[in-house]
Amino acid sequence: MFEYAPAPESRSVVDLKPSYGLFIDGTFVDPTDGGSFKSINPASEEVLAEVAEAGAQDVERAVRAARKAYDKVWGPMPGRDRAKYLYRIARLIQERSRELAVLESLDNGKPIRESRDVDLPLVAAHFFYYAGWADKLEHAGFGANPRPIGVAAQVIPWNFPLLMLAWKIAPALAAGNTVVLKPAETTPLTALLFAEICQQADLPAGVVNILTGAGDTGRTLVEHAGVDKVAFTGSTDVGRAIARSVAGTSKKLTLELGGKAANIVFDDAPIDQAVEGIVNGIFFNQGHVCCAGSRLLVQENVADRVLESLKRRMAQLRVGDPLDKNTDVGAINSAAQLERIRELSDAGSAEGAERWSPPCDLPDRGFWFAPTIFTGVTQAHRIAREEIFGPVLSVLTFRTPAEAVEKANNTPYGLSAGIWTDKGSRILWMADRLRAGVVWANTFNKFDPTSPFGGYKESGYGREGGRHGLEGYLNV
Amino acid sequence: MSERVAVRKTYKLFIGGKFPRSESGRSYLVQSSNVSLASRKDARDAVVAARAAVKGWAGATAYNRGQILYRAAEMLEGRREQFVALGIPGDEVDAAVDRWVWYAGWADKLAQVYGGANPVAGPYFNISAPEPTGVVAAVAPERPALLGLVSVIAPAIVTGNTVVVAASATEPLAAVTLAEVLATSDLPGGVVNILTGAITETAPTLAAHMDVNAIDLTGVTDAALATDLEVKAAENLKRVLRPAPADHDWSVDPGLDRMTALLETKTVWHPKGV
């Protein structure tokens, strides 16, 4: 591989405190009955900060603060004023984007190129987009007088910490709800910096509350009787448990869960572009993407050509320091996730698929996994059925469009799909038949605040983004 | 001269476009008739029929679905006196016909109202459109037996879903007669399947069925049963419509909610370029 000199982004822009409290009712407070845990840099295993773990009484305090803010301030506030707070937040995010991007890469392990060029611009754009809805809700197509729901409990994952926060908080606040949000235990830091941004924006106390913690904190929060709305992004198993826990209540629920997307390459596709799309589909964000194109379905007569080109391209991927601006693939987010990726990859080999990775030096410290593809995969293999959530691609072949549809839909998930072909009518024919909430044709992993995102089947329900994203936060 | 002896009707289930008795061979006496008492197996058979009908019905043009639903309204209107004879008030029959016509008209309009182009920040064509979620299991309200049933079935099927519906247990005759309406409306077999009997027997099977995509609990009045059904539905993350409040007024404009709750939004991206 061509040698590049290191081009590290400076981390001096980030001013980390040694420890952080919970953000309740506009201020940082120590937990009442919780504990604390450490957030580490997955690229070095260095401790970044000590973070509070919210207990049941802290959840109680936060929900009460959110309720008070909803009743007294945010609910009665005219939409145009809510809009102005959200615009302020969007601007503050843009102004502090470098700081947020570096902290995101430190805490999550994703390449700075992605946090800087993808995550942060989308975060700001999301707040900007929903800010404009706050005073136009009666025109959103949900009737003449759509009302907010109340207090929203929101639990988000570690793969896009700040972007998932934006997807949750921006529409909730625009619609007039107040929120209690729990970031993932391995990536709490940018949410806490966002809390500082809420203070800087003079957002009224209690409108946004951030509770750090792990699964127990999340469970206590979504099961709290004072919560009117639950929004969760994460694994399908946890989503199922939440769906059970809200049964029999009046809580409104939206879920954005796992995926096992097919990325389908036809023989008339421009191969070089398709290979870029395949690489982006599975190696973007280390494959920690619920809509990742983790099953490559390639038409049999071009499979050899596509694979040869794909391997050549994979050999050019730079794996390493997330803060280096040349890095393509960063660190795996946690030891637990690395273990999961290893376990499923070993199952791929054990079940008879052929494993390949480019030669690739991995750092000694931290959590790393080389970009990997499996060929000779059948639909029965675990690596073709289970979400790996890592940089591991399973390659299957097909002969006819009908067979491609059959295989693509042969999964309990239905979040996304990709189609690569030069033939327009085939794109539309395929798009009609793929049971997935987002279909990328001759592109992959594109996101926009105006574009609804969410799954079919066991990938969850409800949509985030666009006009549709308001629906989950309104009583219509 | 002796008086003519009437030919009585056998009230049976409606599955896959046919009128079978319950496979269990059971019936129950209600409204002075023996009505099929559907079993768990009947519920599973109905899901199989509903699933088989999805491809054709969801794949039909919206115009065609609208035509067929309108045809059903015509047939319903023609049997007005038959429903009245079963004890359904005349104005309820009228309201049911009107509701059916209202939903029929949505077939080729909802995608325009509920979907559309998204102005993404980049050189991409991006469009969102609603699609049917698939097989819907529904519990119709006990009362009003006809208007409630129509208000549950029509919004589910107009967008391309197929449905298995548990009819009012205490007034099932209108449901069986509605099945005769649907059977003579060019509605493909399996798009609507109607089970009569006890919902405590059929609904748990439908709620737990892994080939059902959504469950509409509108007619469930027992809170414990509703919770149990919602818990079962979580296993494959079915879309859930919660029970209607006891004082729900079925005569008011239903809005879009019952349709949109049973839809998926699909968003398609494509680059623009030369």
Interface residues (C-beta under 8 A of the other chain):
Chain A: A125 G141 G143 T236 G239 R240 A241 A243 R244 A247 G248 S250 L255 L257 P412 G414 I427 A431 A436 G437 V438 V439 W440 A441 N442 T443 K446 D448 T450 S451 P452 F453 G454 Y456 K457 E458 G460 Y461 R463 G466 H468 E471 V476
Chain B: V113 Y114 N118 P119 V120 A121 G122 Y124 N126 S128 T133 N213 A223 A226 T227 D228 E230 V231 A233 A234 E235 N236 L237 R239 V240 R242 G255 D257 T260 E264 T265 K266 T267 V268 W269 H270 P271
